[in-house]
Amino acid sequence: MTQSIESFTSFSLPGLPAMTAADFERAARLIKSKAGLVLGNHKEDMTARNLGLSAKRLNLARISDYLDHLERQPESDEWDRFISIFTINHTAFYREQHHFDILAKFVKERNKPISVWSSTCSTGEEAYSIAITLHETMAAPESSVHILATDIDADAVKRAEQGVFNLDRVQPVPQHLLKKYFRRGTGRFEGKAKVKPPLQQAVEFGIVNLVSAEGWPHGQQFDAIFCRNTMIYFDKPTQTKLLARFAKSMKPGGLLFVGHSENFSQMTSDFKLQGQTVYVRV
Ligand SMILES: C[S@@+](CC[C@H](N)C(=O)[O-])C[C@H]1O[C@@H](n2cnc3c(N)ncnc32)[C@H](O)[C@@H]1O
């Protein structure tokens, strides 16, 4: 049974250091300030397990020792591991198919080079879906498409960059596009598909924490930004701040694609809802 924050003083899992309510609150504070993510009370079990495992891996007796260790070393790689405990990487090729239809129509109507930012790209499915859409729509994609794909989660970005997916992951990609843009693995890569070089080279991957000014692609002006299924984990002030930043990074008339349960119409005058979770930069 899940214990609520009010009712638990210590959350124990066999073989791991116990998590106290104070540890949980401290971890919630840290992940909020570091990545903007709001940690719900239903995440206690997962948090206790992962913080317990992290403490154990570093031979630390208590979770509070692990959190001390983090806070004492603001530049440590351990922060990446801490952040990835709380990031939810769920994604899919052609997730919310209508977004890719709208992107294709947008590109056809403009008929000029395009720059797109997949700002929470997770393991890459979103960025490669964008790349396929643009390659299928534009006359000379090699010279007229720029896609930046970033995420806060370093492991996810590494996997995205490798461009190797289990065959069940690429199922949403239509057969003729699968043949055109992926190589089927053989031998030890049996059951996998790898993105072919022309498509892979069309995407520039990187690590960007959206809530930090550092690393933000300042100076770049995008025609379209995808920020889908992530803002929902941020609080309202963070969402408002991000919308203002996205507005600055977009050309007028550009499109902002958001997740199916995200609605920012009341929070910004920089964007107007065009329909079906797509906003236009005014
Ligand atoms: C649920 S996935 C969504 C992936 C993709 N946009 C989609 O809709 O299929 C959320 C992603 O947001 C990333 N994320 C969370 N906080 C972030 C932050 N502060 N900056 C950048 N990315 C973040 C997570 O690492 C995760 O990969």
The ligand as a Tripos MOL2 file, in Angstrom:
@<TRIPOS>MOLECULE
LIG
   27    29     1     0     0
SMALL
NO_CHARGES

@<TRIPOS>ATOM
      1 C1          7.6350   12.1070  -21.3770 C.3       1 LIG1
      2 S1          9.1330   12.5040  -22.2140 S.3       1 LIG1
      3 C2          8.5140   13.2660  -23.6770 C.3       1 LIG1
      4 C3          9.3590   12.9710  -24.8900 C.3       1 LIG1
      5 C4          8.8580   13.5550  -26.1930 C.3       1 LIG1
      6 N1          8.8550   15.0030  -26.1400 N.3       1 LIG1
      7 C5          7.4920   13.0250  -26.5310 C.2       1 LIG1
      8 O1          6.4950   13.7260  -26.3220 O.co2     1 LIG1
      9 O2          7.3710   11.8840  -26.9950 O.co2     1 LIG1
     10 C6          9.6840   13.9010  -21.2380 C.3       1 LIG1
     11 C7         11.1360   14.2470  -21.4860 C.3       1 LIG1
     12 O3         11.3980   15.5390  -20.9150 O.3       1 LIG1
     13 C8         12.7060   15.5340  -20.4100 C.3       1 LIG1
     14 N2         12.8550   16.6210  -19.4240 N.ar      1 LIG1
     15 C9         12.3730   16.6910  -18.1640 C.ar      1 LIG1
     16 N3         12.7580   17.8270  -17.5610 N.ar      1 LIG1
     17 C10        13.4930   18.5030  -18.4770 C.ar      1 LIG1
     18 C11        14.1930   19.7390  -18.4500 C.ar      1 LIG1
     19 N4         14.1990   20.5260  -17.3540 N.pl3     1 LIG1
     20 N5         14.8720   20.1330  -19.5530 N.ar      1 LIG1
     21 C12        14.8880   19.3380  -20.6540 C.ar      1 LIG1
     22 N6         14.2580   18.1420  -20.7410 N.ar      1 LIG1
     23 C13        13.5710   17.7370  -19.6620 C.ar      1 LIG1
     24 C14        12.8500   14.1460  -19.8140 C.3       1 LIG1
     25 O4         14.1970   13.7800  -19.6460 O.3       1 LIG1
     26 C15        12.1030   13.2880  -20.8380 C.3       1 LIG1
     27 O5         12.9830   12.7420  -21.7790 O.3       1 LIG1
@<TRIPOS>BOND
     1     1     2 1
     2     2     3 1
     3     2    10 1
     4     3     4 1
     5     4     5 1
     6     5     6 1
     7     5     7 1
     8     7     8 2
     9     7     9 1
    10    10    11 1
    11    11    12 1
    12    11    26 1
    13    12    13 1
    14    13    14 1
    15    13    24 1
    16    14    15 ar
    17    14    23 ar
    18    15    16 ar
    19    16    17 ar
    20    17    18 ar
    21    17    23 ar
    22    18    19 1
    23    18    20 ar
    24    20    21 ar
    25    21    22 ar
    26    22    23 ar
    27    24    25 1
    28    24    26 1
    29    26    27 1
@<TRIPOS>SUBSTRUCTURE
     1 LIG1         1 GROUP 0 **** ****
